[in-house]
Amino acid sequence: MEKITVGMTIKLVKEIGENIPVDSTATIVYIDDFDQIFIDWSNGGQGRFTEEQLLKNFEVAA
């Protein structure tokens, strides 16, 4: 994944155990000063991940 930026659409590629199916998409909406990345899932709901979690479990959606 290239540089992580607000507005980027990402796709879940690994099971994360939060009742979110693989291949779900989300948009990055905010990155705080502690590198917590906040997302809005395309099917509703929100999530928060560290940069490390994001890089391990997501890819840029086509």
PDB file of N, CA, C and O in Angstrom:
ATOM      1  N   MET A   1       0.861  -1.180   0.000  1.00  0.00           N
ATOM      2  CA  MET A   1       0.000   0.000   0.000  1.00  0.00           C
ATOM      3  C   MET A   1       0.901   1.235   0.000  1.00  0.00           C
ATOM      4  O   MET A   1       1.888   1.304   0.733  1.00  0.00           O
ATOM      5  N   GLU A   2       0.543   2.192  -0.827  1.00  0.00           N
ATOM      6  CA  GLU A   2       1.302   3.432  -0.848  1.00  0.00           C
ATOM      7  C   GLU A   2       0.996   4.246   0.415  1.00  0.00           C
ATOM      8  O   GLU A   2       0.466   3.704   1.385  1.00  0.00           O
ATOM      9  N   LYS A   3       1.314   5.500   0.410  1.00  0.00           N
ATOM     10  CA  LYS A   3       1.070   6.360   1.567  1.00  0.00           C
ATOM     11  C   LYS A   3      -0.420   6.354   1.942  1.00  0.00           C
ATOM     12  O   LYS A   3      -1.290   6.457   1.077  1.00  0.00           O
ATOM     13  N   ILE A   4      -0.691   6.233   3.230  1.00  0.00           N
ATOM     14  CA  ILE A   4      -2.058   6.212   3.742  1.00  0.00           C
ATOM     15  C   ILE A   4      -2.542   7.652   3.864  1.00  0.00           C
ATOM     16  O   ILE A   4      -1.911   8.473   4.530  1.00  0.00           O
ATOM     17  N   THR A   5      -3.675   7.957   3.210  1.00  0.00           N
ATOM     18  CA  THR A   5      -4.194   9.320   3.237  1.00  0.00           C
ATOM     19  C   THR A   5      -5.702   9.333   3.476  1.00  0.00           C
ATOM     20  O   THR A   5      -6.408   8.375   3.163  1.00  0.00           O
ATOM     21  N   VAL A   6      -6.166  10.430   4.030  1.00  0.00           N
ATOM     22  CA  VAL A   6      -7.602  10.622   4.230  1.00  0.00           C
ATOM     23  C   VAL A   6      -8.287  10.635   2.863  1.00  0.00           C
ATOM     24  O   VAL A   6      -7.783  11.234   1.913  1.00  0.00           O
ATOM     25  N   GLY A   7      -9.427   9.975   2.776  1.00  0.00           N
ATOM     26  CA  GLY A   7     -10.173   9.897   1.526  1.00  0.00           C
ATOM     27  C   GLY A   7      -9.896   8.640   0.730  1.00  0.00           C
ATOM     28  O   GLY A   7     -10.623   8.328  -0.213  1.00  0.00           O
ATOM     29  N   MET A   8      -8.858   7.921   1.096  1.00  0.00           N
ATOM     30  CA  MET A   8      -8.497   6.689   0.393  1.00  0.00           C
ATOM     31  C   MET A   8      -9.544   5.606   0.669  1.00  0.00           C
ATOM     32  O   MET A   8     -10.007   5.461   1.800  1.00  0.00           O
ATOM     33  N   THR A   9      -9.912   4.851  -0.361  1.00  0.00           N
ATOM     34  CA  THR A   9     -10.812   3.715  -0.199  1.00  0.00           C
ATOM     35  C   THR A   9      -9.961   2.462  -0.079  1.00  0.00           C
ATOM     36  O   THR A   9      -9.081   2.207  -0.901  1.00  0.00           O
ATOM     37  N   ILE A  10     -10.242   1.682   0.966  1.00  0.00           N
ATOM     38  CA  ILE A  10      -9.469   0.476   1.234  1.00  0.00           C
ATOM     39  C   ILE A  10     -10.397  -0.732   1.289  1.00  0.00           C
ATOM     40  O   ILE A  10     -11.601  -0.598   1.509  1.00  0.00           O
ATOM     41  N   LYS A  11      -9.809  -1.928   1.083  1.00  0.00           N
ATOM     42  CA  LYS A  11     -10.581  -3.165   1.097  1.00  0.00           C
ATOM     43  C   LYS A  11      -9.950  -4.131   2.086  1.00  0.00           C
ATOM     44  O   LYS A  11      -8.731  -4.308   2.099  1.00  0.00           O
ATOM     45  N   LEU A  12     -10.771  -4.748   2.903  1.00  0.00           N
ATOM     46  CA  LEU A  12     -10.315  -5.732   3.875  1.00  0.00           C
ATOM     47  C   LEU A  12      -9.915  -7.015   3.152  1.00  0.00           C
ATOM     48  O   LEU A  12     -10.695  -7.552   2.365  1.00  0.00           O
ATOM     49  N   VAL A  13      -8.706  -7.510   3.411  1.00  0.00           N
ATOM     50  CA  VAL A  13      -8.229  -8.712   2.728  1.00  0.00           C
ATOM     51  C   VAL A  13      -7.986  -9.882   3.674  1.00  0.00           C
ATOM     52  O   VAL A  13      -7.716 -10.994   3.221  1.00  0.00           O
ATOM     53  N   LYS A  14      -8.078  -9.645   4.988  1.00  0.00           N
ATOM     54  CA  LYS A  14      -7.892 -10.717   5.975  1.00  0.00           C
ATOM     55  C   LYS A  14      -8.992 -10.627   7.021  1.00  0.00           C
ATOM     56  O   LYS A  14      -9.496  -9.542   7.312  1.00  0.00           O
ATOM     57  N   GLU A  15      -9.357 -11.761   7.578  1.00  0.00           N
ATOM     58  CA  GLU A  15     -10.343 -11.814   8.647  1.00  0.00           C
ATOM     59  C   GLU A  15      -9.814 -11.067   9.870  1.00  0.00           C
ATOM     60  O   GLU A  15      -8.686 -11.303  10.302  1.00  0.00           O
ATOM     61  N   ILE A  16     -10.629 -10.166  10.430  1.00  0.00           N
ATOM     62  CA  ILE A  16     -10.190  -9.401  11.601  1.00  0.00           C
ATOM     63  C   ILE A  16     -11.023  -9.697  12.838  1.00  0.00           C
ATOM     64  O   ILE A  16     -10.780  -9.126  13.901  1.00  0.00           O
ATOM     65  N   GLY A  17     -12.002 -10.584  12.709  1.00  0.00           N
ATOM     66  CA  GLY A  17     -12.767 -11.019  13.852  1.00  0.00           C
ATOM     67  C   GLY A  17     -13.742 -10.006  14.417  1.00  0.00           C
ATOM     68  O   GLY A  17     -14.069 -10.078  15.602  1.00  0.00           O
ATOM     69  N   GLU A  18     -14.207  -9.088  13.635  1.00  0.00           N
ATOM     70  CA  GLU A  18     -15.159  -8.079  14.099  1.00  0.00           C
ATOM     71  C   GLU A  18     -16.475  -8.155  13.331  1.00  0.00           C
ATOM     72  O   GLU A  18     -17.162  -7.145  13.177  1.00  0.00           O
ATOM     73  N   ASN A  19     -16.826  -9.329  12.856  1.00  0.00           N
ATOM     74  CA  ASN A  19     -18.055  -9.529  12.079  1.00  0.00           C
ATOM     75  C   ASN A  19     -18.099  -8.669  10.823  1.00  0.00           C
ATOM     76  O   ASN A  19     -19.173  -8.291  10.356  1.00  0.00           O
ATOM     77  N   ILE A  20     -16.927  -8.365  10.285  1.00  0.00           N
ATOM     78  CA  ILE A  20     -16.812  -7.629   9.020  1.00  0.00           C
ATOM     79  C   ILE A  20     -16.292  -8.613   7.985  1.00  0.00           C
ATOM     80  O   ILE A  20     -15.195  -9.148   8.146  1.00  0.00           O
ATOM     81  N   PRO A  21     -17.058  -8.865   6.920  1.00  0.00           N
ATOM     82  CA  PRO A  21     -16.605  -9.847   5.920  1.00  0.00           C
ATOM     83  C   PRO A  21     -15.394  -9.367   5.117  1.00  0.00           C
ATOM     84  O   PRO A  21     -15.250  -8.182   4.817  1.00  0.00           O
ATOM     85  N   VAL A  22     -14.533 -10.324   4.782  1.00  0.00           N
ATOM     86  CA  VAL A  22     -13.416 -10.044   3.879  1.00  0.00           C
ATOM     87  C   VAL A  22     -13.992  -9.464   2.595  1.00  0.00           C
ATOM     88  O   VAL A  22     -15.080  -9.860   2.177  1.00  0.00           O
ATOM     89  N   ASP A  23     -13.296  -8.549   1.971  1.00  0.00           N
ATOM     90  CA  ASP A  23     -13.667  -7.815   0.758  1.00  0.00           C
ATOM     91  C   ASP A  23     -14.569  -6.613   1.047  1.00  0.00           C
ATOM     92  O   ASP A  23     -14.986  -5.925   0.116  1.00  0.00           O
ATOM     93  N   SER A  24     -14.874  -6.352   2.313  1.00  0.00           N
ATOM     94  CA  SER A  24     -15.615  -5.130   2.656  1.00  0.00           C
ATOM     95  C   SER A  24     -14.727  -3.923   2.378  1.00  0.00           C
ATOM     96  O   SER A  24     -13.505  -3.993   2.510  1.00  0.00           O
ATOM     97  N   THR A  25     -15.352  -2.825   1.995  1.00  0.00           N
ATOM     98  CA  THR A  25     -14.593  -1.612   1.708  1.00  0.00           C
ATOM     99  C   THR A  25     -14.912  -0.527   2.729  1.00  0.00           C
ATOM    100  O   THR A  25     -15.955  -0.537   3.383  1.00  0.00           O
ATOM    101  N   ALA A  26     -13.980   0.403   2.837  1.00  0.00           N
ATOM    102  CA  ALA A  26     -14.124   1.506   3.780  1.00  0.00           C
ATOM    103  C   ALA A  26     -13.354   2.702   3.248  1.00  0.00           C
ATOM    104  O   ALA A  26     -12.494   2.570   2.378  1.00  0.00           O
ATOM    105  N   THR A  27     -13.677   3.863   3.783  1.00  0.00           N
ATOM    106  CA  THR A  27     -12.976   5.094   3.433  1.00  0.00           C
ATOM    107  C   THR A  27     -12.274   5.620   4.680  1.00  0.00           C
ATOM    108  O   THR A  27     -12.860   5.670   5.762  1.00  0.00           O
ATOM    109  N   ILE A  28     -11.029   6.006   4.518  1.00  0.00           N
ATOM    110  CA  ILE A  28     -10.285   6.602   5.629  1.00  0.00           C
ATOM    111  C   ILE A  28     -10.796   8.022   5.816  1.00  0.00           C
ATOM    112  O   ILE A  28     -10.774   8.823   4.882  1.00  0.00           O
ATOM    113  N   VAL A  29     -11.259   8.337   7.032  1.00  0.00           N
ATOM    114  CA  VAL A  29     -11.848   9.647   7.279  1.00  0.00           C
ATOM    115  C   VAL A  29     -10.990  10.540   8.171  1.00  0.00           C
ATOM    116  O   VAL A  29     -11.150  11.760   8.157  1.00  0.00           O
ATOM    117  N   TYR A  30     -10.079   9.945   8.947  1.00  0.00           N
ATOM    118  CA  TYR A  30      -9.288  10.768   9.863  1.00  0.00           C
ATOM    119  C   TYR A  30      -8.066   9.990  10.323  1.00  0.00           C
ATOM    120  O   TYR A  30      -8.142   8.780  10.537  1.00  0.00           O
ATOM    121  N   ILE A  31      -6.953  10.670  10.475  1.00  0.00           N
ATOM    122  CA  ILE A  31      -5.739  10.090  11.055  1.00  0.00           C
ATOM    123  C   ILE A  31      -5.307  11.031  12.166  1.00  0.00           C
ATOM    124  O   ILE A  31      -5.020  12.202  11.916  1.00  0.00           O
ATOM    125  N   ASP A  32      -5.258  10.517  13.410  1.00  0.00           N
ATOM    126  CA  ASP A  32      -4.931  11.405  14.528  1.00  0.00           C
ATOM    127  C   ASP A  32      -3.426  11.506  14.741  1.00  0.00           C
ATOM    128  O   ASP A  32      -2.647  10.884  14.019  1.00  0.00           O
ATOM    129  N   ASP A  33      -3.026  12.288  15.730  1.00  0.00           N
ATOM    130  CA  ASP A  33      -1.609  12.524  16.010  1.00  0.00           C
ATOM    131  C   ASP A  33      -0.899  11.292  16.559  1.00  0.00           C
ATOM    132  O   ASP A  33       0.330  11.269  16.632  1.00  0.00           O
ATOM    133  N   PHE A  34      -1.653  10.276  16.942  1.00  0.00           N
ATOM    134  CA  PHE A  34      -1.078   9.050  17.483  1.00  0.00           C
ATOM    135  C   PHE A  34      -1.121   7.911  16.463  1.00  0.00           C
ATOM    136  O   PHE A  34      -0.987   6.740  16.818  1.00  0.00           O
ATOM    137  N   ASP A  35      -1.310   8.270  15.189  1.00  0.00           N
ATOM    138  CA  ASP A  35      -1.367   7.325  14.072  1.00  0.00           C
ATOM    139  C   ASP A  35      -2.512   6.321  14.190  1.00  0.00           C
ATOM    140  O   ASP A  35      -2.409   5.202  13.689  1.00  0.00           O
ATOM    141  N   GLN A  36      -3.591   6.710  14.842  1.00  0.00           N
ATOM    142  CA  GLN A  36      -4.822   5.932  14.822  1.00  0.00           C
ATOM    143  C   GLN A  36      -5.579   6.347  13.564  1.00  0.00           C
ATOM    144  O   GLN A  36      -5.741   7.538  13.297  1.00  0.00           O
ATOM    145  N   ILE A  37      -6.036   5.374  12.801  1.00  0.00           N
ATOM    146  CA  ILE A  37      -6.693   5.637  11.532  1.00  0.00           C
ATOM    147  C   ILE A  37      -8.170   5.289  11.688  1.00  0.00           C
ATOM    148  O   ILE A  37      -8.517   4.158  12.030  1.00  0.00           O
ATOM    149  N   PHE A  38      -9.022   6.252  11.439  1.00  0.00           N
ATOM    150  CA  PHE A  38     -10.466   6.092  11.591  1.00  0.00           C
ATOM    151  C   PHE A  38     -11.088   5.912  10.215  1.00  0.00           C
ATOM    152  O   PHE A  38     -10.781   6.644   9.275  1.00  0.00           O
ATOM    153  N   ILE A  39     -11.973   4.918  10.116  1.00  0.00           N
ATOM    154  CA  ILE A  39     -12.591   4.604   8.827  1.00  0.00           C
ATOM    155  C   ILE A  39     -14.109   4.556   8.952  1.00  0.00           C
ATOM    156  O   ILE A  39     -14.655   4.329  10.031  1.00  0.00           O
ATOM    157  N   ASP A  40     -14.772   4.773   7.827  1.00  0.00           N
ATOM    158  CA  ASP A  40     -16.209   4.550   7.704  1.00  0.00           C
ATOM    159  C   ASP A  40     -16.391   3.376   6.750  1.00  0.00           C
ATOM    160  O   ASP A  40     -15.966   3.429   5.596  1.00  0.00           O
ATOM    161  N   TRP A  41     -17.035   2.302   7.249  1.00  0.00           N
ATOM    162  CA  TRP A  41     -17.327   1.155   6.402  1.00  0.00           C
ATOM    163  C   TRP A  41     -18.390   1.533   5.386  1.00  0.00           C
ATOM    164  O   TRP A  41     -19.289   2.315   5.699  1.00  0.00           O
ATOM    165  N   SER A  42     -18.308   1.000   4.186  1.00  0.00           N
ATOM    166  CA  SER A  42     -19.265   1.337   3.126  1.00  0.00           C
ATOM    167  C   SER A  42     -20.672   0.845   3.440  1.00  0.00           C
ATOM    168  O   SER A  42     -21.644   1.405   2.934  1.00  0.00           O
ATOM    169  N   ASN A  43     -20.799  -0.191   4.265  1.00  0.00           N
ATOM    170  CA  ASN A  43     -22.122  -0.712   4.615  1.00  0.00           C
ATOM    171  C   ASN A  43     -22.632  -0.143   5.935  1.00  0.00           C
ATOM    172  O   ASN A  43     -23.611  -0.640   6.490  1.00  0.00           O
ATOM    173  N   GLY A  44     -21.972   0.894   6.436  1.00  0.00           N
ATOM    174  CA  GLY A  44     -22.356   1.528   7.691  1.00  0.00           C
ATOM    175  C   GLY A  44     -21.404   1.137   8.809  1.00  0.00           C
ATOM    176  O   GLY A  44     -20.775   0.079   8.762  1.00  0.00           O
ATOM    177  N   GLY A  45     -21.305   1.975   9.788  1.00  0.00           N
ATOM    178  CA  GLY A  45     -20.417   1.702  10.903  1.00  0.00           C
ATOM    179  C   GLY A  45     -19.071   2.358  10.733  1.00  0.00           C
ATOM    180  O   GLY A  45     -18.713   2.852   9.663  1.00  0.00           O
ATOM    181  N   GLN A  46     -18.342   2.345  11.825  1.00  0.00           N
ATOM    182  CA  GLN A  46     -17.027   2.962  11.836  1.00  0.00           C
ATOM    183  C   GLN A  46     -16.029   2.021  12.476  1.00  0.00           C
ATOM    184  O   GLN A  46     -16.405   1.078  13.171  1.00  0.00           O
ATOM    185  N   GLY A  47     -14.775   2.280  12.240  1.00  0.00           N
ATOM    186  CA  GLY A  47     -13.713   1.476  12.830  1.00  0.00           C
ATOM    187  C   GLY A  47     -12.492   2.323  13.080  1.00  0.00           C
ATOM    188  O   GLY A  47     -12.365   3.435  12.567  1.00  0.00           O
ATOM    189  N   ARG A  48     -11.590   1.775  13.883  1.00  0.00           N
ATOM    190  CA  ARG A  48     -10.332   2.454  14.189  1.00  0.00           C
ATOM    191  C   ARG A  48      -9.228   1.412  14.185  1.00  0.00           C
ATOM    192  O   ARG A  48      -9.367   0.345  14.782  1.00  0.00           O
ATOM    193  N   PHE A  49      -8.133   1.726  13.511  1.00  0.00           N
ATOM    194  CA  PHE A  49      -7.020   0.808  13.388  1.00  0.00           C
ATOM    195  C   PHE A  49      -5.713   1.566  13.529  1.00  0.00           C
ATOM    196  O   PHE A  49      -5.643   2.768  13.270  1.00  0.00           O
ATOM    197  N   THR A  50      -4.672   0.841  13.947  1.00  0.00           N
ATOM    198  CA  THR A  50      -3.333   1.413  13.916  1.00  0.00           C
ATOM    199  C   THR A  50      -2.817   1.305  12.481  1.00  0.00           C
ATOM    200  O   THR A  50      -3.382   0.579  11.664  1.00  0.00           O
ATOM    201  N   GLU A  51      -1.767   2.015  12.192  1.00  0.00           N
ATOM    202  CA  GLU A  51      -1.173   1.940  10.857  1.00  0.00           C
ATOM    203  C   GLU A  51      -0.707   0.515  10.566  1.00  0.00           C
ATOM    204  O   GLU A  51      -0.873   0.018   9.452  1.00  0.00           O
ATOM    205  N   GLU A  52      -0.124  -0.140  11.570  1.00  0.00           N
ATOM    206  CA  GLU A  52       0.341  -1.514  11.401  1.00  0.00           C
ATOM    207  C   GLU A  52      -0.816  -2.466  11.065  1.00  0.00           C
ATOM    208  O   GLU A  52      -0.692  -3.309  10.177  1.00  0.00           O
ATOM    209  N   GLN A  53      -1.935  -2.328  11.777  1.00  0.00           N
ATOM    210  CA  GLN A  53      -3.106  -3.165  11.494  1.00  0.00           C
ATOM    211  C   GLN A  53      -3.633  -2.908  10.092  1.00  0.00           C
ATOM    212  O   GLN A  53      -4.021  -3.838   9.385  1.00  0.00           O
ATOM    213  N   LEU A  54      -3.646  -1.646   9.697  1.00  0.00           N
ATOM    214  CA  LEU A  54      -4.150  -1.295   8.376  1.00  0.00           C
ATOM    215  C   LEU A  54      -3.288  -1.933   7.290  1.00  0.00           C
ATOM    216  O   LEU A  54      -3.813  -2.506   6.336  1.00  0.00           O
ATOM    217  N   LEU A  55      -1.975  -1.835   7.432  1.00  0.00           N
ATOM    218  CA  LEU A  55      -1.074  -2.375   6.424  1.00  0.00           C
ATOM    219  C   LEU A  55      -1.150  -3.905   6.342  1.00  0.00           C
ATOM    220  O   LEU A  55      -0.975  -4.470   5.263  1.00  0.00           O
ATOM    221  N   LYS A  56      -1.408  -4.581   7.470  1.00  0.00           N
ATOM    222  CA  LYS A  56      -1.498  -6.045   7.485  1.00  0.00           C
ATOM    223  C   LYS A  56      -2.812  -6.566   6.915  1.00  0.00           C
ATOM    224  O   LYS A  56      -2.839  -7.638   6.312  1.00  0.00           O
ATOM    225  N   ASN A  57      -3.904  -5.821   7.097  1.00  0.00           N
ATOM    226  CA  ASN A  57      -5.226  -6.369   6.829  1.00  0.00           C
ATOM    227  C   ASN A  57      -5.990  -5.738   5.668  1.00  0.00           C
ATOM    228  O   ASN A  57      -7.065  -6.215   5.303  1.00  0.00           O
ATOM    229  N   PHE A  58      -5.453  -4.689   5.095  1.00  0.00           N
ATOM    230  CA  PHE A  58      -6.184  -3.965   4.029  1.00  0.00           C
ATOM    231  C   PHE A  58      -5.287  -3.759   2.821  1.00  0.00           C
ATOM    232  O   PHE A  58      -4.061  -3.819   2.910  1.00  0.00           O
ATOM    233  N   GLU A  59      -5.941  -3.511   1.679  1.00  0.00           N
ATOM    234  CA  GLU A  59      -5.238  -3.056   0.479  1.00  0.00           C
ATOM    235  C   GLU A  59      -6.070  -1.939  -0.128  1.00  0.00           C
ATOM    236  O   GLU A  59      -7.242  -1.767   0.206  1.00  0.00           O
ATOM    237  N   VAL A  60      -5.452  -1.189  -1.016  1.00  0.00           N
ATOM    238  CA  VAL A  60      -6.161  -0.115  -1.701  1.00  0.00           C
ATOM    239  C   VAL A  60      -7.212  -0.734  -2.608  1.00  0.00           C
ATOM    240  O   VAL A  60      -6.908  -1.636  -3.389  1.00  0.00           O
ATOM    241  N   ALA A  61      -8.443  -0.255  -2.509  1.00  0.00           N
ATOM    242  CA  ALA A  61      -9.524  -0.779  -3.345  1.00  0.00           C
ATOM    243  C   ALA A  61      -9.365  -0.253  -4.765  1.00  0.00           C
ATOM    244  O   ALA A  61      -8.977   0.896  -4.977  1.00  0.00           O
ATOM    245  N   ALA A  62      -9.667  -1.101  -5.721  1.00  0.00           N
ATOM    246  CA  ALA A  62      -9.544  -0.714  -7.133  1.00  0.00           C
ATOM    247  C   ALA A  62     -10.674   0.182  -7.560  1.00  0.00           C
ATOM    248  O   ALA A  62     -10.726   0.600  -8.717  1.00  0.00           O
TER     249      ALA A  62
END
